């Protein structure tokens, strides 16, 4: 058996292009199906943070990158899309990333260990 664990990157085009940039979701789904050919993860970890908090963390690291400069509304739409995807997929686990790094790390490890034990 081959176990597939992902961190939500498989959904990033749907969230950032579809949600954030408001590109037609059906076009994105067609491209996704063509490239992934039915691939799905057995476990998806979604690390969630309020977009305002995430942008503030990014600013504290220095200059914002191109995507980070897209603005708060962009990230709020992207987050809403991610949350919808998490709600629609039983294999998805929501992780509160507003916690400290160590707590997030422990939570992620816990979910992976629990998944591997089942």
N, C-alpha and C positions, 0 to 999 in steps of 0.2 A: 504494500500500500504506500502511496505517495501522499504525504500530507502537505497541504498548501496553506501557509499563513501569510497574510498580507497586512500592511499598515494603512490601508485606505488609498494608496496611490492608484490602484486600479480604478478608483472613482474620481480621481482628481480632474480629469477632463470634463466629466459630467458636472462637477461642482464649480470649477473655475470658469470653464467656457460656457456651460449651460446655465448655471446659476449666476455666477458673477458677471459674465459678459452677455448673458441672455441669448446665446446661440441656440437655435432650434434643437431640442433634446432628441428628436427622432433622427436627425442627421448624425448627432454624436453617437447615438445607440447603434446606428448602422455601421459607422466606422469602428466602434468598439467591438461589435460582433465579428466584423471582417478580420480585425487584428487578433482578437483573443480566441476566436473560434470556439466559443462555449466555455472557455476556462473560467472557473469560479474558485474562490478560496474556500477552504474548510473553516477558517477562522479569520475574521477581519477585526483588527484593532483600530478604533477611531479615537484619536486623542483630540478632545474638544476643548476650546477656550473661547471666551467671549472675544469677538473681533477687536474691540477697543483695547482690551488687555493684551492681546497678541500683538497689535500694532505698537503699543507702548513698549513691550519687550523688544520688538524689532528696532525701534528708535534708540533704545538704550544700548544696542550693539553698535550703533553708528548709522551711516547713511542707508536709507531704505533702497531696496532693489526695485527693479521695474515693476514687478507684481505688487510689492508692498506699497508702491506709490499709487495703486489703483483706487484707494480711498475706502473709507469705512463701509459705505453702502455696498460696494463690490463684495467685501468680505462677509457682510451680513447675508447677502444673497447666496454666496458660496456655502456658508455655514448652514443655512436653511436647507440647501440641497443635500449636504452631507447628512444632516439629521433625518431627512426624509429617507435617504438610502439606508441608514442604520435601522430605522423603524421597519423598513420593508424586507430586511434580510436577517433571518434567524441566526446566521453565523457571525453576525456583527456584535461587537462588544464596545460599549460606550465607556471611555475613560476620561475623567475630569482632569484636564491638563492645566487647570488653573492652580493646582496644588504645587508644592515644591517638587523639584526634580527627583529627589529620593522617593517621595511618596508615589509619584507617577511611575517611576521605575519599578517599585515594589508591586504596584497594582498590575502593571503589564506582565511582570514575571508570574504573579499569582494566576492571571487569566491563562497564560500559556501553559503553566504547569497543570492547571485544572483541565484544560483542553487535552493535553497529552495523556493524562491519566484516564480519561474516558474511552 
